[in-house]
Amino acid sequence: MRTTSELLQFLLAPAFTAMRDLPLRKKDRGPLSWYFVITLLVLLAYGLVIQFSASYSLSYQESGDSFSQIRQQLLFAVVGVVAMFLLSFTDYRVLRYLTWYLYAITLVLLVAALLSNNPTNLEAQCYRWVEVFGVTFQPSEMAKFSVILGTATYVDSFKEKRRGLIHGLILPSLPLIPILLLILQQPHYSAIILILMIYATMLICGGCGLRWMPPFLAVAVVGVVIFLNSQQNYVQKRLDGWTLFSYDTSTMTDQTKQSVYAIASGGLFGLGIGNSRQKHQWLAEVANDFIFPVICEELGFIGAVVCLVLFAALIVQGILIAMRAPDLFGSMLGIGIMGQIAWQVFCNVGVVTNTIPNTGISLPFFSSGGTSLLMLLGEMGVMLSISRVGNARIEERRRRKREEFAKKLDGGTRRTTYRRRTTAHTI
């Protein structure tokens, strides 16, 4: 009995500690990084407008209601923004106590997806979705944040030993293997590639095993390439349809071909918002992975550049927030979150422009998917929590410098004033 109670106490102690330290302390409640918030809200509004334009035709065909998909996406966006601001008042440092809980939940959900008879899985002939409390989502989305949180916790815990091979590369990679193997069984190759890129980015930025990193990355890249080329399924078909330096569209996959047509027909200023032709049953996944061609077709090169500039501004500001974090854990957590945004944008735009082989990676804040949007906005709430604590520390340092400067002015040595004595001379 005593052993059982001690075991429960050991397992639940981190959760109780996290609940106790969850609210952000008053001294750490610095101002929000409003430029980051404004950029994010503009990007989100831009994404919702494009989402409605891209989805209303398909929504009408499927349900007879042009607003069915955007209504759901807008609801998730509102809930996500509220959750984001609420998370900004919590202490991001409590997440380190929840690392293993989230890791265990991720593994359970990944296994549940493999055993699920969800209609989405049967229709897509893969096992990527799971239904929890009536909500269908991909556990691989949670796996991304689980890897980010786990890597940040590890780098912070072993920061004195992270430059060696064992503690810098081998040990942090061990918890990653079960996640990758389970996602491989789904199969979901794009999620594996994205997780590996996020993980490698965090290790490099964290200074983990840099001496051993080049051969480590070389072996990983060669292994991934050999594995993908050995697949005799849709992966090989997509690799065969990738023609980077060819203008011949006949060898492209149909989806990539229609995407290139949409981008090319937009020109400089586009056909006008809502006037895309490719979204009318020509381009598959037009409201999801292939939503960027709709931007190019309707708003042209200018609209595409505005979209990419907004993403670049968000990523740069996020990196600055991570660099101003008061501890290594906050910096690594921020780098991981912004690394996820950066790599998803890079891969999504690369796919739709035929720069890289076709793979299913969504465009953050634009592609459909309510649970994915909630996860992203939750991660933005973590970024705002990091910014609050970092800004509070910066303001505290500035206040101390002002006080020290004022003391020097008030308590400085006073200069002695010498007056010349006048002597009376008699003639």
C-alpha angles and dihedrals in degrees: 000000000000091000091053093050091047090050092050090047090051093049097044100038094089091051092052090047090051092050091050095050097036100105114076111250117244094246090055096050098105125163121286120255093250096185088059092047094048092048090050094048092048090049091048092049090048089051094050092051092050091043091057092046092050098043108039094084094050092042091054092049094050102039109007089244118102091197099051097098099037091047091059093043091050091051092052090046093054092046090046094051091050090049090048093057092044091052089052088068092055126084110254089205091075088070090077088067090054097050098104093040091056091044092053093046090050092053092048092051092047090053090046090054090056090053096041124114092200111156090234090059093048093048094048093040091230137090106239102119133071130182120226121176091344094308119115117208143147115260088208087075089060090043090063093058091041090057091046092050094043094049092047091050093048096048091049093047095049100032092132093054101033096103095069128084098247100046095027102052116356104050097044089050095057097077088047094063099071091049093050093046092051093047088048090059092056086047109236108150096169091058090051092051092047093049091049092051092049091047094049091048092054093047092050094046090045092054093240115166093331091166090059097035100094096057090038092055092042092055091046094050093046090048093051092047093049091047095050093047090052093058114106096198138075090313092068090046091054092047090051089051094054110105108170101171099030128096091198107108094186091084094048123098112261093248093052091045093054089046092055090047090054093049093046095048092055096070119179102322102017133228093288132270111303094013100102114134099191093062091067096090094298101096116051120224089014093158094044128031094000100047094112092072087059089058090050094046097046101033100023128211090325093057092047092050091049089052093050093044090054090051091047091050091049093048094047092048090047091053090050089052090051092049091052093051112124094231141032092249092059092046093051092045091052092046091051094050094047090043088058091052092046096048093045092052091046094049095042095050090042092055098047092047091047091242091126130020118284112274132154108257119142127226108246116248091001108062120080119259123106099206091048090052090049091052092049094049090046089055089049087055089056088051090053090050089053090048092051093053093043093048091047091055091047092050090048091053091048091049091052092049091051090049092049091048091049091050091052090052095047099038099038121127111274116230115241112239115221118201122201113241115229116222122205113232121204120211 
